[in-house]
Amino acid sequence: MKKLPKSFQRIFWSYDIDKMDIEKDKREIITQVLNHGTWDDLKLLYRFYSEGDIRKIVSYPRRGVWFEKVLNFWVKMLDVKIKEEVYKKAIFNLGLQKE
């Protein structure tokens, strides 16, 4: 089993990265790195996952965990389509903004 680099611990502040599984936790890993990672983190992410894997995660985003500008950037960069209602539900929202 491949291990996540120790440098990823700052992205996964509420996880023990030594216990994370590259395949089982793929969705969480990709989402967190795209949302919170640096350019170097992104380069490491591409060592673990194909662009197809990353594209699939962005195409079917987890509910309520994405920063809007970040998700918008990756949708455009990876040229994926997301249904509007899925996109809206994926955005992290503290309820402070008008919808």
C-alpha positions in Angstrom: 0.0 0.0 0.0 1.4 3.4 -1.0 1.5 6.0 1.8 0.6 9.6 1.5 3.6 12.0 1.8 4.1 13.4 5.3 3.7 16.9 3.8 0.0 16.1 3.2 -0.6 16.1 7.0 -1.3 19.9 6.9 -4.0 19.3 4.3 -5.6 16.5 6.4 -5.6 18.2 9.8 -8.3 16.0 11.2 -6.9 12.7 9.8 -4.1 10.4 10.7 -2.6 10.1 7.2 -0.7 7.0 8.1 -4.1 5.2 8.3 -5.5 6.5 5.1 -5.7 4.1 2.2 -4.8 5.5 -1.3 -7.7 3.6 -3.0 -10.3 3.5 -0.3 -9.9 7.2 0.6 -9.3 8.4 -3.0 -12.3 10.7 -3.1 -11.3 12.4 0.2 -7.7 12.7 -0.8 -8.3 14.2 -4.2 -10.9 16.6 -2.9 -8.8 17.8 0.0 -5.6 18.3 -2.2 -7.6 20.2 -4.9 -9.3 22.4 -2.3 -6.3 23.0 0.1 -3.1 21.9 -1.5 -0.2 23.8 -3.1 1.3 23.4 -6.6 3.8 20.8 -5.1 0.9 18.9 -3.5 -0.9 18.8 -6.8 2.2 17.4 -8.6 2.4 14.7 -5.9 -1.4 14.0 -6.3 -0.8 13.2 -10.0 1.8 10.6 -9.0 -0.9 8.7 -7.1 -3.9 9.2 -9.4 -4.5 9.6 -13.1 -6.2 12.7 -14.6 -9.2 10.4 -15.3 -9.5 9.6 -11.5 -9.2 13.3 -10.7 -11.7 14.3 -13.4 -14.2 11.7 -12.0 -14.0 13.2 -8.5 -14.5 16.7 -9.8 -17.4 15.5 -12.0 -19.2 14.0 -9.0 -18.2 16.4 -6.2 -18.9 15.7 -2.5 -21.7 17.7 -1.0 -20.8 20.8 1.0 -17.0 20.5 1.0 -15.8 22.5 -2.0 -14.8 26.2 -2.1 -16.8 27.7 -4.9 -13.8 29.3 -6.7 -11.8 26.1 -6.4 -14.5 23.9 -7.8 -15.1 26.4 -10.6 -11.4 26.4 -11.4 -11.2 22.6 -11.6 -14.4 22.3 -13.6 -12.9 24.6 -16.2 -9.3 23.2 -16.1 -10.5 19.6 -16.5 -13.3 20.5 -18.9 -16.0 18.6 -16.9 -19.7 19.2 -16.7 -21.7 19.2 -13.5 -25.4 19.6 -13.1 -26.2 22.9 -11.6 -28.0 21.5 -8.6 -25.1 19.1 -7.9 -22.6 22.0 -8.2 -24.6 24.2 -5.8 -24.8 21.4 -3.2 -21.1 20.7 -3.5 -20.2 24.3 -2.4 -19.2 24.8 1.3 -21.7 27.3 2.7 -22.0 28.6 6.2 -25.4 30.0 5.4 -24.1 33.6 5.6 -24.6 34.4 1.9 -27.8 34.9 0.0 -28.5 32.2 -2.5 
